[in-house]
Amino acid sequence: MGEEEEKGKMIKEPLLSSPKGGLRTMPFIIANEAFERVASYGLMPNMILYLTRHFGLGASTATNVLFFWSGATNFMPIVGAFLADSYVGRFPMIGSGCICSLLVIAFSPPPSKS
């Protein structure tokens, strides 16, 4: 009987002393997204200049690259969240994202000499 009483006590006791998440975390999430958007919009003019001057792309091609980059950066978090939640897991997904970012930087082409 002692074992059953312990199981009953364990179920009734809350796991956390205070609730986490919910409305308390919303300002942090909103601020994070707002700062991410500000950084993204601040990067766009610099990216156009970088693509035209260092990579030698035309203005229309650089604009198209930036358009597709912006679309991918807005869509890929949904794909990443689905993969992390369904198949891979949170920490392995973060690790593989870091490794992919490092590989992109390591294997990027050198700037053009024009």
C-alpha positions as a Markdown table, in Angstrom:
| # | Residue | x | y | z |
|---|---|---|---|---|
| 1 | Met | 0.0 | 0.0 | 0.0 |
| 2 | Gly | 2.9 | 2.4 | 0.7 |
| 3 | Glu | 3.9 | 2.4 | -3.0 |
| 4 | Glu | 0.3 | 3.3 | -4.2 |
| 5 | Glu | 0.2 | 6.2 | -1.7 |
| 6 | Glu | 3.5 | 7.5 | -3.1 |
| 7 | Lys | 2.1 | 7.3 | -6.6 |
| 8 | Gly | -1.0 | 9.2 | -5.6 |
| 9 | Lys | 1.1 | 12.0 | -4.0 |
| 10 | Met | 3.4 | 12.2 | -7.0 |
| 11 | Ile | 0.4 | 12.8 | -9.3 |
| 12 | Lys | -1.2 | 15.5 | -7.2 |
| 13 | Glu | 2.0 | 17.5 | -6.7 |
| 14 | Pro | 2.7 | 20.0 | -9.5 |
| 15 | Leu | 5.9 | 19.5 | -11.5 |
| 16 | Leu | 6.7 | 23.2 | -11.6 |
| 17 | Ser | 6.2 | 25.8 | -8.8 |
| 18 | Ser | 5.1 | 28.5 | -11.3 |
| 19 | Pro | 3.5 | 28.1 | -14.7 |
| 20 | Lys | 5.8 | 28.8 | -17.6 |
| 21 | Gly | 4.9 | 30.2 | -21.0 |
| 22 | Gly | 1.6 | 31.7 | -21.9 |
| 23 | Leu | 1.0 | 35.4 | -21.9 |
| 24 | Arg | 4.2 | 36.1 | -19.9 |
| 25 | Thr | 6.4 | 35.1 | -22.8 |
| 26 | Met | 4.5 | 36.8 | -25.6 |
| 27 | Pro | 6.3 | 40.2 | -25.2 |
| 28 | Phe | 9.6 | 38.5 | -25.6 |
| 29 | Ile | 8.5 | 36.6 | -28.7 |
| 30 | Ile | 7.0 | 39.7 | -30.3 |
| 31 | Ala | 10.1 | 41.8 | -29.5 |
| 32 | Asn | 12.3 | 39.0 | -31.0 |
| 33 | Glu | 10.3 | 39.0 | -34.2 |
| 34 | Ala | 10.3 | 42.8 | -34.4 |
| 35 | Phe | 14.1 | 43.0 | -34.0 |
| 36 | Glu | 14.5 | 40.2 | -36.6 |
| 37 | Arg | 12.4 | 42.2 | -39.1 |
| 38 | Val | 14.4 | 45.4 | -38.4 |
| 39 | Ala | 17.6 | 43.5 | -39.0 |
| 40 | Ser | 16.3 | 42.0 | -42.2 |
| 41 | Tyr | 15.1 | 45.3 | -43.6 |
| 42 | Gly | 18.3 | 46.9 | -42.7 |
| 43 | Leu | 20.3 | 44.2 | -44.5 |
| 44 | Met | 18.4 | 44.5 | -47.8 |
| 45 | Pro | 20.0 | 47.7 | -49.2 |
| 46 | Asn | 23.5 | 46.5 | -48.1 |
| 47 | Met | 22.8 | 43.2 | -49.8 |
| 48 | Ile | 21.9 | 44.8 | -53.1 |
| 49 | Leu | 25.2 | 46.8 | -53.0 |
| 50 | Tyr | 27.1 | 43.7 | -52.1 |
| 51 | Leu | 25.6 | 41.6 | -54.9 |
| 52 | Thr | 26.1 | 44.3 | -57.5 |
| 53 | Arg | 29.7 | 45.4 | -56.5 |
| 54 | His | 31.4 | 42.2 | -55.2 |
| 55 | Phe | 29.5 | 39.5 | -57.1 |
| 56 | Gly | 29.1 | 41.5 | -60.3 |
| 57 | Leu | 25.4 | 40.9 | -60.7 |
| 58 | Gly | 23.1 | 43.3 | -62.5 |
| 59 | Ala | 20.6 | 45.3 | -60.5 |
| 60 | Ser | 17.6 | 43.2 | -61.7 |
| 61 | Thr | 19.4 | 39.9 | -61.0 |
| 62 | Ala | 20.5 | 41.2 | -57.5 |
| 63 | Thr | 16.9 | 42.3 | -56.8 |
| 64 | Asn | 15.6 | 38.8 | -57.8 |
| 65 | Val | 18.2 | 37.1 | -55.6 |
| 66 | Leu | 17.2 | 39.3 | -52.7 |
| 67 | Phe | 13.5 | 38.6 | -53.4 |
| 68 | Phe | 14.0 | 34.9 | -53.3 |
| 69 | Trp | 16.3 | 35.2 | -50.2 |
| 70 | Ser | 13.6 | 37.2 | -48.4 |
| 71 | Gly | 11.0 | 34.6 | -49.3 |
| 72 | Ala | 13.2 | 31.7 | -48.2 |
| 73 | Thr | 14.0 | 33.4 | -44.8 |
| 74 | Asn | 10.3 | 33.9 | -44.2 |
| 75 | Phe | 9.3 | 30.4 | -45.2 |
| 76 | Met | 12.1 | 28.2 | -43.9 |
| 77 | Pro | 11.4 | 28.6 | -40.2 |
| 78 | Ile | 8.0 | 26.8 | -40.8 |
| 79 | Val | 9.8 | 23.9 | -42.5 |
| 80 | Gly | 12.5 | 23.8 | -39.8 |
| 81 | Ala | 9.9 | 23.8 | -37.0 |
| 82 | Phe | 8.0 | 21.0 | -38.7 |
| 83 | Leu | 11.2 | 18.9 | -39.1 |
| 84 | Ala | 12.4 | 19.6 | -35.5 |
| 85 | Asp | 9.0 | 18.8 | -33.9 |
| 86 | Ser | 8.2 | 15.8 | -36.0 |
| 87 | Tyr | 11.4 | 14.0 | -36.9 |
| 88 | Val | 14.8 | 15.4 | -35.8 |
| 89 | Gly | 14.4 | 17.0 | -32.4 |
| 90 | Arg | 15.2 | 20.5 | -31.1 |
| 91 | Phe | 18.9 | 20.3 | -30.3 |
| 92 | Pro | 20.0 | 18.2 | -33.2 |
| 93 | Met | 18.1 | 20.6 | -35.5 |
| 94 | Ile | 19.9 | 23.6 | -34.0 |
| 95 | Gly | 23.2 | 21.8 | -34.4 |
| 96 | Ser | 22.6 | 20.8 | -38.0 |
| 97 | Gly | 21.5 | 24.4 | -38.8 |
| 98 | Cys | 24.8 | 25.7 | -37.3 |
| 99 | Ile | 26.8 | 23.2 | -39.3 |
| 100 | Cys | 25.0 | 24.2 | -42.5 |
| 101 | Ser | 25.6 | 27.9 | -41.9 |
| 102 | Leu | 29.3 | 27.2 | -41.3 |
| 103 | Leu | 29.5 | 25.2 | -44.6 |
| 104 | Val | 27.8 | 27.9 | -46.6 |
| 105 | Ile | 30.3 | 30.5 | -45.2 |
| 106 | Ala | 33.3 | 28.1 | -45.8 |
| 107 | Phe | 32.3 | 27.2 | -49.4 |
| 108 | Ser | 31.0 | 30.6 | -50.6 |
| 109 | Pro | 32.7 | 31.8 | -53.8 |
| 110 | Pro | 35.4 | 34.5 | -53.7 |
| 111 | Pro | 34.4 | 38.0 | -54.7 |
| 112 | Ser | 34.8 | 38.9 | -58.4 |
| 113 | Lys | 37.7 | 41.0 | -59.4 |
| 114 | Ser | 35.7 | 43.4 | -61.5 |
